[in-house]
Amino acid sequence: MKLGKSELTVFAIILLSFLIGACFYSRMPEQMASHWNARGQVDGYMAKFWGLFLMPLILAGLGLLFFAIPRIDPLRANIEQFRRYYDAFIIIVLVFMLFVYLQVILWNLGIKISPNLVIPIGLGLLFFYSGILCENAKRNWFVGIRTPWTLSSDEVWEKTHRIGGKLFKVAGAVAIVGVLFPPYAVFFVIVPVLLVAVFTIIYSYLEYERRAR
């Protein structure tokens, strides 16, 4: 099977994560800091092996899942219509997770970059691109704002994703602003996304009902 540029890029990111883990294995403490609370304080530790290789294994699993989706979706032809946006989204997700992984490694090396800096910026950019993806996504079973009403109507799908895409972009901008308020950064990330999710669910229902009358 011939691999495209995006698939090769994903494999390169996964391979890089395993190589990074192997390179830093001897320099890591036996118990690595692996989790931080909302204020950026360490509140969880993990054995060195899992601290270094759990994330690469997750990346590998996600890569396989993302590759499978366009092949198993009954509406795979629709995914092909926005495939370049889908492939870019996969790469952005994996790059974000790689940066989180590097933040963990640097922290355990004594270079204490707060996750309240890395995560809001990374998720903000990810949310923003999710908005772009939504604006271009066609109806399918795996990618986008999937409610019973968007999956039942191309028109409801299009309208919901058009407004949802704009809202996700706003949520991304708000998440990045959270960097300016480190103790509350988690709220700048979670609250806007939850509001967007609730709004789009309700909006898709109301739009479907309006068209059914």
N, C-alpha and C positions, 0 to 999 in steps of 0.2 A: 504494500500500500504506500503510495507516494504521499509524503507529508508536505503541507503548505508552510509558508513562512511563519504564520502565527503558531502553528503546531510545533514547529522547530523552536520558536522563541519560548514557548511554554516548557518544552523539554529542557531547554538551556537553563531556564530559571530554576527548575526542579533540581537539575544536576548541580547547579551552582550552590544551592542551599545545602545539599549533602556534602559538597566539597568544603564549604565554610565550616560545617559541623566537624568534619574530620580534622581540618587544620587547627581549630581552636580547642579540640578535645583535651589535650594535655594541659592547657592553660586555665581550664575552668575548675572552680571549686567542686567538691564532691556533692554539695547541695547548692543548687543554683537558685537565685531569686527568679521567680517565674510568674508572679502575679502581683499586681499593685491595686490598692484601693482607689476610690474616687479622688483622693487627695494626693495621689502619686506616691504613696508610701507602700513599701513591700509588705505583703501580708500572706505570701505563699512561696513555698520552695519546692524544688523537684530534683530528683536524682540526676546526676550529670548526663547520663546517657539519654534519658528522656528529655531533659532540658535542651539538649542539642539536636536530637533527631526526631522529636515529636512533630515539630513544625515542618521539616522536610517531608515526613510521611503524610501529613495533612495536605501539603501542597501536591504531592503525587496523587493522592486520592481525589482531590478537587480537579486536577488536570484530567484524570481519566473520566470523571463524571462530566466535565464540560465537553470533552470530546465525544462522549456517548450521546449527549442530549440531541444534537442535530441528526443523529442516525436513528434514534428510537422514537422520536416524536411523530405521532400520526400526521401532524401538520408540518413535517420537515420541509416541505417546499416553501412554506411561508417563512421559516427561519432563514432559508437561503436568500430571501429578499433583503434581509438586514444582516447578513452574515458578517460583513466587515465590522459592523458596530458590536456584534456579539463577540467576535474574536478579540477586538480591542478591549472589551469589558473583561474578558478572561485574563488577559495580560495585566490589566490594571489591578484586578483583584490579587493576582499572585505577586505582583511587585509590591503592593501595599503590605501583604503578609510577610514578604521578604524583609521589608524595612522594619516591621515589628520584631521580626526574628533578630535582625541586627541590633536593634535597641536593647533586646534582652542580653545578647552577647556582650555588647559594650558595657552595659551596667555591671555585669559580672566581672568585667575586666577592670572596673573602677572608674569608667567613664560614664557618669551617671546622667544620661539624657532622660528627662522625665517622659513617661508615656503620655502625660497630659499635653505634651508638645507634639509628639509623633502621631498619636492616634486621632486627635481632632483634625489635624491637617490632612492626614491620609484618608480618613473617612469622609471628610468634607469634599475632597477631590473625587472620591469614589461615588458619593451621593450625586455630585454634579454630573458625572459622566452617566450615572444611572438615569438621570433626566434625559440626557441625549439619547441613550438607548431606548427609553420609553417612547420618545417622540418618533422613533423610527421603527419600532417593533411592530410586527404583524401578528395576528392572532395565532397562538400556539399554546401548548400545554405546560411549558416549563419556564419561559422567560417573560417577565413583565408583570403587570397587575392582573393577577388571575383570580377573578371572582366568577361565580356562576353566571353572572350577567354579562361580563365582558367575553367570556368563553362562548356565550350563546348568540352573540351578535357582533358582526364586523363593525357596524356603526357605533355601538356602545364601546367596543374595544378602542376604536380610533379616538373617540371623544374623550374617554377616560384617560387614555395614555397621553393625549395632547396636553390636557390640564395637569395630569400627574407628573409629566416630564418637567413642566415649568416649576411645579412645587418641589420636586426633588432637587432642582438646581438651587432654589431658595434655601432648602434644608442644608445643602452642601455649604453654602455661603455662611449660614448661621453656625454650623459646626466649626468652621475655621475660625470664626470670631471667638469661639470658646477658648482658643489659645490665650486670649487676653485675660481670661478669668480662670486660671488653672484649678482652683478648688471646686469650681462649678462646671468644668469643661464637659463632664459626662452628661450633664443636663442639656447643654447646647447640642450634643450629639443625639441623645435619645428622644427628647421631647419633640423636636420638629419632625423626625421620621415617624414617630407614633401618630402625630397629628395628620401627616400626609396619608398614612396608611388608613386611618379611620375615615378621613374625608373621601378618599378615592373609593373605598368600599361603599359608603353611603351614596356617593355621586353615581357610581355605576348602577346601583339598584334603582335610584330615582330616574336615571336616564332610560333604563330598560323599561320601567313601568310606564314612563311617558310615551315611549314608542309603541308599547303594547296596547294602548288605549285606542 
